[in-house]
């Protein structure tokens, strides 16, 4: 799902709507994973050491992960957790390390969304989580 489509899908989940505390916790967990991924790809793009497919993956997947962050923050409103600080030293400059880490992060996201989906109470939020899950799975397959 592209970033614009995801934002459109999340617009059916009004910020601050009657989300259960459980759903807010799950969304914040997802947001933290998306922060991790978006920060990773953004740093790789900023450093500019990657070439070929790895560079393309950082650019394309990074844009989608940033859209996921934006969409989740919009949905959570003031309940959104702050972005943590990450240190990817040595990983975003090295092609092989970057790709191994990207696969691990994408696999982590796929597993997290899959594990949390049955616990989500709001059907609109569940629909969005399942959509993000499928995007993360495509990212993992591409890497």
VENLIN-V616869 format. One record per backbone hydrogen bond with DSSP energy under -0.5 kcal/mol. CO is the residue of the C=O (numbers start at 1). NH is the residue of the N-H. E is the energy in kcal/mol with one decimal. If there is no record, write none. Layout:
CO&NH&E ; CO&NH&E
This chain:
2&6&-2.5 ; 3&7&-2.4 ; 4&8&-2.1 ; 5&9&-2.4 ; 6&10&-2.4 ; 7&11&-1.0 ; 9&12&-1.2 ; 10&13&-2.1 ; 12&14&-0.7 ; 14&17&-2.1 ; 17&19&-3.4 ; 20&24&-2.5 ; 21&25&-2.3 ; 22&26&-2.3 ; 23&27&-2.9 ; 24&28&-2.4 ; 25&29&-2.0 ; 26&30&-2.6 ; 27&31&-2.7 ; 28&32&-2.3 ; 29&33&-2.0 ; 30&34&-2.5 ; 31&35&-2.7 ; 32&36&-2.2 ; 33&37&-2.5 ; 34&38&-3.0 ; 35&39&-2.7 ; 36&40&-2.1 ; 37&41&-2.5 ; 38&42&-2.4 ; 39&43&-2.4 ; 40&44&-2.1 ; 41&45&-2.3 ; 42&46&-2.6 ; 43&47&-2.6 ; 44&48&-1.9 ; 51&54&-1.1 ; 51&55&-0.9 ; 52&56&-2.2 ; 53&57&-2.7 ; 54&58&-2.3 ; 55&59&-2.1 ; 56&60&-3.0 ; 57&61&-2.3 ; 57&62&-0.7 ; 58&62&-1.1 ; 59&63&-1.7 ; 60&64&-1.6 ; 61&65&-2.7 ; 62&66&-2.3 ; 63&67&-1.6 ; 64&68&-2.2 ; 65&69&-2.2 ; 66&70&-2.3 ; 67&71&-2.6 ; 68&72&-2.7 ; 69&73&-2.7 ; 70&74&-2.1 ; 71&75&-2.2 ; 72&76&-2.6 ; 73&77&-2.1 ; 75&16&-0.9 ; 76&79&-2.0 ; 77&80&-1.7 ; 86&88&-0.5 ; 88&91&-2.5 ; 88&92&-1.4 ; 91&94&-0.5 ; 93&95&-0.5 ; 94&98&-3.1 ; 95&99&-2.4 ; 96&100&-2.4 ; 97&101&-2.6 ; 98&102&-2.9 ; 99&103&-2.3 ; 100&104&-2.0 ; 101&105&-2.8 ; 102&106&-2.6 ; 103&107&-2.8 ; 104&108&-2.4 ; 105&109&-2.3 ; 106&110&-2.4 ; 107&111&-2.5 ; 108&112&-2.5 ; 109&113&-2.7 ; 110&114&-2.2 ; 111&115&-2.5 ; 112&116&-2.2 ; 113&117&-1.9 ; 114&118&-0.6 ; 116&119&-1.8 ; 116&120&-0.7 ; 117&120&-1.3 ; 122&126&-2.6 ; 123&127&-2.5 ; 124&128&-1.8 ; 125&129&-2.7 ; 126&130&-2.6 ; 127&131&-1.8 ; 128&132&-2.7 ; 129&133&-2.6 ; 130&134&-2.0 ; 131&135&-1.7 ; 132&136&-2.8 ; 133&137&-2.3 ; 134&138&-1.9 ; 135&139&-2.3 ; 136&140&-2.6 ; 137&141&-2.2 ; 138&142&-2.1 ; 139&143&-2.0
